[in-house]
Amino acid sequence: MSNPHKGRTGLERIVKAAGYSAQGMSAAYRHESAFRQELWLAIVMLPAAFLIGHDWVEFGLLAGSVVLVLIVELLNSAVEATVDRISFEIHDLSKRAKDYGSAAVLLSLLLCGAIWSGALWNRVAS
């Protein structure tokens, strides 16, 4: 049995996928305060990456680490929404899934902080 929602091809599929992505970003902004905070920081940090990076590699690491935080936050929100959709009941597996997502966000934030700290140190020291 094939999925009835997978019948689109070509340009129509691309347009629909872009619409779904925009809806996802909008929903994350409306419903997830952590995503809102990280997005506003990204709006400041991405242009700053041009100023801080010495070359395209540094710029890529700085900007990529910021975008990675947003990606991981979106995936964490998807896990949380799925767990909540299944049940609001307190369950060890639900807690574990949400904790894993939260740990992934923390690791992405620590990586971003380390990259930015290193680049800023390099900029100040030279």
Stockholm file with secondary structure:
# STOCKHOLM 1.0

chainA/1-126         MSNPHKGRTGLERIVKAAGYSAQGMSAAYRHESAFRQELWLAIVMLPAAFLIGHDWVEFGLLAGSVVLVLIVELLNSAVEATVDRISFEIHDLSKRAKDYGSAAVLLSLLLCGAIWSGALWNRVAS
#=GR chainA/1-126 SS CCCGGGCCCHHHHHHHHHHHHHHHHHHHHHHCHHHHHHHHHHHHHHHHHHHHCSSHHHHHHHHHHHHHHHHHHHHHHHHHHHHHHHCCSCCHHHHHHHHHHHHHHHHHHHHHHHHHHHHHHHHHHC
#=GC SS_cons         CCCGGGCCCHHHHHHHHHHHHHHHHHHHHHHCHHHHHHHHHHHHHHHHHHHHCSSHHHHHHHHHHHHHHHHHHHHHHHHHHHHHHHCCSCCHHHHHHHHHHHHHHHHHHHHHHHHHHHHHHHHHHC
//
